[in-house]
Amino acid sequence: MTPLTGPILTAAEMRAAEAAAIAGGVSADLLMERAGHALAEAVWRFGSGQPVLVLCGPGNNGGDGYVAARLLRDKGLEVRLAALASPTTDVAQRAAQGWQGVVEPLAQAVPAPVLLDCLFGTGLTRPLADDLAARLASLRAGASMVIAADLPSGVGTDDGGALGAISANVTIALGALKPAHLLQPAAHLCGHIVCADIGIAADSHCHVAGRPHLPPPGPRDHKYTRGLVAIIVGQMAGAASLSAVAAARAGAGYVMVADGQVAGLPLSIVHRAFTEVLSDPRLAALVIGPGLGRDSSARLKLAAALATPVPIVLDADALHLVEPAVLRQRTAPTLLTPHAGEFAALFGDAGGGTKIDRARHAAAQSGATIIFKGADSVVAAPDGSALLSAGSTPWLASAGTGDVLAGIAGAMLARGLAPLAAAQAALWLHKRAAALAGPALIADDMLLALPTAVAESTR
């Protein structure tokens, strides 16, 4: 399976990109022909030559379906076409004229083994009518393969909401990826996603968090050039232990824990007093929060850590003790790794909007780079840049996996990566280690898989 890469465009950005292509001399008819060709190729590839039912809506997504139906019939497949309504745009009307077959009313269509969903694509903002949703569900139940044009009909393009959509086995993203291809719950409804190039120059401040390139150590490197990371220990030493081992396994040259003795750690991880750690001039990154607690001692440690001129990762309890205004005062890189509950505790609804909007608002408010964790992790930087992580295993919903991510992020900051690049690398290594660990993983399993993930990132 080819990993998803590239820019992620909102509905408005996609419309602007299409308009720019047309203004540059590419006709709307040619764009629709290319989109229909991409859909026909997908049906040909995934449909095993079985009979096809194409569902067309009244807009340009439906126009793409008319083109695909024509091309599939030309290939010799048995093709039927059902329409929700007559085409309403000029380009879709011209595409419909190229279909010489019968146009069935959607309400009367019977299922086929392959269903090509071209009802609604980018831009849907309201739920499907109940009768239409029920009709789609009935046709989906009778199909063995469902292919969606751009997006399954009935998902929110920008927020990834489920608006009555049926699930697809394959979704063909036309021109560029959209937020709904990666945001849940829509991403779960898309199945396997293929991005089809239809000749549109797509660009955005939001991209897929792809595999990083992390050069291996060279002959001049030593433990300090590879990065000295300190993990601050609090009430639950096990959480800090996971972060410490994760930092070491992710490539940090030297890992320390403070305060006190933490049982069970590898002998290579050094125990030092808290004040010694913070005063070490070789310190390249701090991780604080996993298992920290929320008492007065935790608050004092956090305040001291934030006062250092050292890159820092804040996770877990630290996110309940800090304020955005305090974070804004830092001049060193700051990386936050909240899940939804921690995000809400620190930022509230962060201005509302989509998960991407809220992450961006929080980053601008705090001056920190945010990894807004979840099945659809979003990274946002203060300048508005954003990344979305695709394809994480649901088995990551397990205690301690966030502590592992915090440790990896600390190692990435310690090797000198900028916060956004560190967040991208940490998310990819975390996701890859989870995949290597397999089903029913526990956080400890990921620690053993991390060196393999790191090795893959050096290629």
N, C-alpha and C positions, 0 to 999 in steps of 0.2 A: 504494500500500500504506500503510495507516494505521500509524504508528509505535506500538510497544508503550509503554504508560505505566502508572503506578499502582503499588500495593503488590504485593509478592511474598510469598506465604504458604507456610510449610512445611505438611506434612501435618497436624501437630498444631494449628497455627494455623487451618487451614481447618476442621478438625473443631470447634474451639472457636467459630469464626464461625458455622458452621451451627447449633450448639447454641444460641448466643445468639439467632439469628434465630427458631428454634423456640420458645425461651423467651419471646420477644417477641410471639408470637402467629401467626407464619407456620408453617403446617403442613408437616411433612416431605413430604406428598403434593403440596402446591403447589410446593415447591422442586423435586421430581422432575419435575413436569409442566413447569415452566419450563425445566429442563435439557433434557428431551426435546424441547421446542419449539425450543430453540436448535439442537439437533443436527439436527432435521428441516429447519429453515430452511437449515442449512449444506448438507445433502444436496440440497435443492431448488435451492440457488444454484450449487453446484459440480458437481453430478452430471449435469447436462444431460438429466435425464429418463430416464436409463438404469436398468435393473433393479438392485435394491439387495439386498445380503446384510448383515443386521445380526447381529453377534456379541455375545452377552450372557453375562456372567459371573454368578456367584451373589450378588454384592453389589449395592450401590446403583448402581454404574456400569452393571451389567446392567439394573437397573430403569429407568434413563434410556433404555437401548436399547429396552426394551419400549414405552415411551411414544413414542419417535421412530418406531418401526416402525408403530404404530397411526396416528400422524398422517400419515406418508408414504403409507400405504395409503389413508387418507381423501382424500388429494390425488390419488389415481388412479395412483400409481406401482406398478410390479410389485415387491413386497417379499417377501423370505424372511427367516426368523429362525432362527438356530442358537444353541443354548445349550451352554455347557460343563457346567453343572449347574443344578439347580432353584434358584430364588431362596431365600436364607436369611434375609433381613431382612423384617420385616413390610411395610415400605413398598414394597420390590421385589416382594413377593408380590402386593400389591394392584395394582401396575402391570402385572404379568404377566397378571392376570385381565382387563385391558382389551384384551389382544391376542387376537383371535379366530381367528387363523390357526394353521397347523401350527408346532410347535416341533421343528426338526430337531436331532439330535445333532451337535455340532460335528465329531466325528470323521468323519461321513458327508457333511458339507456340500460342495457343489461351488462353484467360484468364481462371482462375478458381476462385472459391470463396475464397480460401486460397492460398496466394502466399508466399512461403518460399524463401527468397532472400539470395543465397549463391554464388553470383557472385564474389564480391571483398570484402575483409575484411580489416584487419589491414595492413597498409603500402601503400595504394593508395595515390599518390602524384600529379597526373595529372587529368584534367577533363575527364569525359567519352566522347567518340565520340558522335557526334550529333545524328547519327542514332541509337546508342545503348540507349542513353538517351530517345529518342522518343519512342523506343520500350518498355523500362521499364515503361514509363509514360502510355502507352496504356495498358499494363498488370496490372498496378496498378489501373487504372480506372475501370477495370473489376473485381477487387477483393474487398471483404468486409473486409478481414483481411490480413494484410501484416506483416510477421514476418521476421526480419533481423538477419542473422548470424553474430554475433560480432558487425558489424556496417552496416547501410544501404549502399548499394553499391553506391559510388560516394560522399563520405565525406572524408576530410583530417583527418587522425587519430590524428595527433599531434596538428594541429592548429584549428580544428573544422570547416574548410572551406567547403562550398557547392560546389561540383564539378560535379553537374548534378544528384544528388541523388533524388530518390523518397522517400517519407515519409513512415515510418513504424508505425504500431500500437503498436508493441512490438519489442524490440531489446534484444537479448540474448548476453550479454557480456561474452565471453568465457575466463575463467581463471582469468580475472581481468578487472576492468574498464579501459578505455582509455580516454585521454583528450577530444576526440570528443563526449563522452557521456555527458560531462558537459559544454563544450565550445560552444558558439553560432557561426553560426546558426545551426551547426550539431546537437546539443542537441535537438533542436526543431523538427528535423526530426526523432529522435529515438523513440518517443512515450514513452510508459512505458518500463523501463529498468529493466531487471533481470540479476543478475550476477551469472553465473553458475560455480561451482567448478569442474574443470576437473583434479585436482591433480597436479597443478603447484604451487610451492612456490613463490608467487608474493610479491615483496617488492620494495619500491620506496621512494624517498624523497618527493613525492607528494601524498597527501591523501585527501579524502573527509572531508570537514568541518562538522563534525557530531554534534549531540546534546551534549552540555557540561554537566558536573555534577557540580552544584554550591551548595555546602552545605548551608543550611539555617543558620541564626545566632544561636549561642548557648547561654547558660545562662551567660557566661562570656563576651559576646560581648556588645559593646555600639556603639554610633554613630560614634566615631572616628575609632574604629577597623573595622567597616563596610566601612569606606572610606570617606574622605572629598574631594569633587570635586569642583573646581571653573571653572565657565564659563566666559570667557572674552567677554564683550559686546562691540559692535562697532556701526556702522551706522544703521544697521537694527536689532533692538532689538528683533523682532519676531523670527528671526532665533536662536539667543542665548536662547530665552525662550524655544523653542522646545528642544534644547540640554539640558537645565537645568532640565526641567521636565522629559525628557527621562532618565537622570542620576538618578534622584530620584526614578522614577518608576522601574528602573532596579536594585534597591537595594542599592544605595549609602546611607550611613548613614547621610550625611550632605552635602547639596549643597548650594554654594554661587554664586552670580553673581556680576560682577564688570565691569564697574563703573555705578553709577547712579541708579535711580529707573526705574524698568522695569514693566510696567503695566500688570495686569492680571495673575501674577504668583501665585501659591499656597503660603499661608502664611508661610509654612514651609521652603521656600527657602529664604535665607538671602541675603540682599543687603549690600555690603561693598565696600570701596574704593579700587582701583586697587593696590595701594602700600601696603595696609593692607593685601590684599589677598596674594600677593607674599611673604610677610614676615612672614606669619603664619607658624610656624614649624609643625603644624599638617596637613598641606596640603598634600594630597596623589596623586592628579592628576589634571592637567589643561587641559581645552579644549579651543582652540582658532582658530578662522577662520570663523565660521558661522556668517554671517552678519557683519564681521569685517570692511569691506571697504579696500581701497588700498591707502589711503592718508598718510600724514606724521605721523599723530597720530596713525594710524594702524601700521605703520612700527615701531614706538617707542614701542608700546605695545608688538608687536611680539618679538622684540629684547630682551625686558626685560623678557618676558616669557621664551624664549629659554635659557636665562642665568641662570635660576633657576635649581637646582639639583632635579627637580621633574618630574615624568613621564608626558608626554604631548601627546595630540592628536591634530594634525594639519589637518584642513579641509578647503574647500572653499577658501576664499580670502587669507588665510595664505599661501596656496600652490602657489599663484602667487607672493608672496613677499619674499619667502625664497629661498636659494640656497643649493644644495646638499652638497657643501663644508662646509657650516655653520652647517648643520645637523650632519655631520661626527664628529664635535668637541664635540657634546654632549656625556656625559657619562651616563645620565639617559635614561630610555626607551623612545623611540620616535615612535609614531604610526601615519601614514599618511593615509588619506581616500580619495584619488582622484577618480573622475570619469574620463572618457577618455580625456575630454578637459583639465582638471586640470593636469592630468598625462603628457600630451603632453607639456603643458606649463612649467612644472618643469623638465621633463626628456627627452623631444624630443621623438625619437623613441626607446630610451633606448637599443640600440644595435640591434634592429630588432628581427625577429623571432616570435614565438607564443606569445600570451598574457602572458602565464606562463613565457616564456623566458624574456620578457620585464620587468615583475614584479620582477623577480629574479635579473636582472641586476640593476634595480633601487634600490632595497634593498641593494645590495652590494655596489653600488655607494654612497648611502646616509648614510649607517649604521642604517637605520630605517626599521621597519616592515611596509609593504605596504598592505593596502586593496585596490586593484585596482577594483573599483566598476563597476557594470553593471548587465545585465541579467545573466552574468556568472562571478560573482565576484571571483577574485583570490587574495589569501593572500601569500605574500612572505616575508621571513626573511633573514637577511644578510648572514646566514650560508647556504642558498640555500634551506631550507625547504619551502614547498609550500602546500597550501590548496585550494581546489575548493569548492564553495558553490553550492549546487544543489537545483533546484525546487523552486526558488523564484517566487512569483506572478508578472506578468507584471504590475499589478496595482501599484507597487512601483515606477513606472515612474510618479512621482507626486512631486510637489514642497514641500520642507521641509523634505522629508523622509531621505535625507542625513544628515540633522542636527540632526535628531533623532538617526541615527546610531552613529554619533560622540559623542553624550551624553552617549549612552549605552557603547561605547568603553571606555569613561572616567571612568564610574562606574566600569568597569571590571579591568582597571588598578589600580583604587583606592582600590579595594579589594585585591590587591597584586598579580594578575595574571601576568605571563610573557607576553610580547607583542604578541607572536604568539597565546598563549592560550586566551588572552584577545580578540584578533581579531576573533578567532573562536567563542567564546562565544557571542560576539557582533553580528556577522553575523547571528548566529542561532537565537538569541532572536529577532533580527530585522525581519528576515524572518518569524518567527513564529507569531510575533505580527501582521504582515501584513496579514498573512493567517487568523488569528482570526478576524481582522478588516473587512475582506471581500471585495467584489468588490466595485469599485468607492471610495476606501478609500481616506482620506486625512491624512496628517501627524499627525494631532491632534487625529485621531481615534486610531492610533497606541499607543499613550501614555496611553490610557485607557486599551488597550489589553496587555500591557507589564507585569503587575503583574501576569496575567494568564500564560504567556510564562515563566516567572521566576519560577512560582510554578512548571511547568512541568519540568524545568531543575534541580529542587532539588530532583526529585524522583530517 
